[in-house]
């Protein structure tokens, strides 16, 4: 995948991968053979800053929608990441143990967090509330412009 939807606001450029869905937390969801791969959008990873530590709940764990399944630490924040759907974690990205910065360096590739096998087959992403890449782009644009106009960094 090489083509991204792109948005520039002030001095920031945000990329949005067009081949996946997004939730209101700023997570992306992508169908994979094991279920749904989940990671942080480029916008979210830029907002939280450089990831220094990433802890993802272990494979085999059952999680509910909105249950914490990962904690990310940056100089700016400690971010609790809630699951966008109910299911079983079938894979976690072990690379993040040694290279948590992969989340910043390649959020749509090697920086993914986990793969979840949904309990429900309702909808494309196991019933998760998602928006299209174009809808997410509009949300990012509104939020980023609001922050820039309000004097806050995006």
C-alpha positions, 0 to 999 in steps of 0.5 A: 500500500503506497497511496494515502489520504493526506491532510496538512494543517498548519505545519502538520501532515496526517496520513490516513490509510484508505484500506481500513476503517477507523473508530472514534478513538483514532484506532484503525481496523483492518480485516486479516485472516485471523480477524481484525488487526488494530493499530493507532492512526497516524493522527493519533500517534502524532498527537501522543508523541514518541512512544517509549513503552508499549504493553499489549494484553497477551494473546489468548486473552478475551476482551470486551468492547471498550476494555483496555487492551494496551497501554502506551507511554510517551513523554507527553501522556500515558494512553490507555487503549480500549478495544473497539470490539469484543473478542479474543486477542489472537496475536500481539505485535511482539516487535513493540517490546523491543521497538515501541517506536514502530508505532510512530515510525510505521503506524499502518505497517509494522506498528500495529498493536494486536489482532482480535478474533471478534465474538460477533460476526455482525458487520465487517468489524465484529460490530465495532463502530467505525467510519470510512477513511474519508469520514475519518479524514473529515474528523481529523481535519475538524479536530486538528483545525480546532486545535490550531485555531485554539492555539494548541498543538495538533 
